[in-house]
Amino acid sequence: MKKLIYVLTAIGMLFSVQAQNKKTLKKGVIQDVETQKKELIEISDTIWGAAEIAFQETVSSETLIAYARANGFEVEVGVAETPTAFVATYGSGKPVIGILGEFDALPGISQKTVPNKTPLKAGAAGHGCGHNLFGTASLGAAVAIKNKIASGELKGTVKFFGTPAEEKFFGKLWMARAGLFDDLDACVDWHPADHTEADVQSTLALVDFKVEFFGQTAHASADPWNGRSASDALELYTHGINSYREHVKPTVRIHYHIQDGGQVVNVVPDYSRLWVRVRDTKREGMNEVYKQVVKMAEGAAILANVDYEVNLISGIHEVLPNRAGGAAIQKNLEQLGAIDYTDEEQDFAYKIQEATFKPKIGIDGSISPLKATEEHPMGGSTDVGDVSFLVPVVRLGVTTAPKGTPWHSWAVVACGGMSIGHKGMVYAAKALSMTMVDLFTDKALLESVKEEFKIRKGDYQYEPLLPPGPPPLGQE
């Protein structure tokens, strides 16, 4: 009996020491991020000012690479045949914990850091999804963890993934096909938002494809009967898509962008092109609609008496959520507490909401409770979904804009270049690094995260939805 009491006491003391060590480590990474704060803001603002779109993120990528190298990371540049993609690694052995960073911008939403629509440069790009904050915060967290590995307080390997082109071509797909995520035990990820939470929801699966029609030119007035209009085919096709919307499930989304509908009014156009996107909460439902919308292109071509071609651009999986990791994030968020804002920042938020016709309720830095995982959540899509089918991904969202702010808009750009965005970025770096401490030190947590991943993935064999060949660098 005395021996049993001794063993139980020893186990209890061990757990107490481990808990105390983890607490100390978390305090250390929080302080480390705070020490990096000035540099992280400078990096974020540089990327915000560059505002580079898909596969053109040269300044953004180089800025992050320079910071990683300055902090002792070994950096492999131009991975997966993508000049702006890179992997920064520090440490050795297991566990191998990854962290994702994005840095691409969106076309046409350039904006100054003012709460009304005022382009910094008319027609230029802007960070309407906060990726200038995203990549920077993730790298800041990776540096904090690297410093603990360097000091001997943590054991294992940390990898930061610089992932371009999330907004358009989905750069992580080529990185996944190259096997860059295969050696990870787990991965962490965050995204700017209008609230702060452990993200345990899925996203929408998505497929992008290009439809082209080929006809015959003719004078639009003198002899239009000699023409076969590719523009007619395009209009018939989009009409078909819009009629089809009534007959798809509520979880489905179909978008298109007309890239070429003809050049001049007095010529029957012999060429037209549009980019089409189909989404659903599950890839199975997405594939069903995708096949039907592709078939409709042939019908439009027959009606207009033209030829047609359909080519896959890329497609992404829905995210596999991870509640075991989400619970760990939730504890860290609650430990950090709410983000506080000044009166000036709240006034900025009210003006943003007024300018975007949203209720003037300000900015909310409180911590949302851990939500139930929904079967069919609506919202956006991300190529993080593909990573989540290769390795467990633990995710969070952090407030970087006022409540209700329209995403992918000038309003998010404005917030991302000033103190509201900066606060969220630094907060995210702290929460990410704390969660990485958990994954490095808590074997039971890491195993539960892995086990949930296996259950959710089941026997599905992942393949990226990509055409053969390298990324479409330089393509519109």
Buried (B, 14 or more C-beta within 10 A) or exposed (E): EEEEEEEEEEEEEEEEEEEEEBEEBBEBBBEBBBBBBEBBBEBBBBBBEBBBBBBBBEBBBBBBBEBBEEBEBEBBBEBBBBBBBBBBBBBEEEBBBBBBBBBBBBBBBBBBBBBBBEBBEEEBBBBBBBBBBBBBBBBBBBBBBBBBBEEEBBBBBBBBBBBBBBBBBBBBBBBBBBEBBEEBBBBBBBBBBBBBBBBBBBBBBBBBBBBBBBBBBBEBEEEEEEBBBBBBBBBBBBEBBEEBEEEBEEBBBBEBEBBBBBEEEEBBBBBBBBBBBBBBBBBEBBBBBBEBBBEBBEBBBEBBEBBBEBEBBBBBBBBBBBBBBBBBBBBBBEBBEBBEBEEEBBEBBBBBBEBBEBEEEBBBBEBBEBBEBEEBBEEEBBBBBBBBBBBBBBBBBBBBBBBBBBBBBBBBBBBBBBBBBBBBBBBBBBBBBBBBBBBBBBEEBBEBBBEBBEEBBEEEEEEBBBEEEEBBBEEE
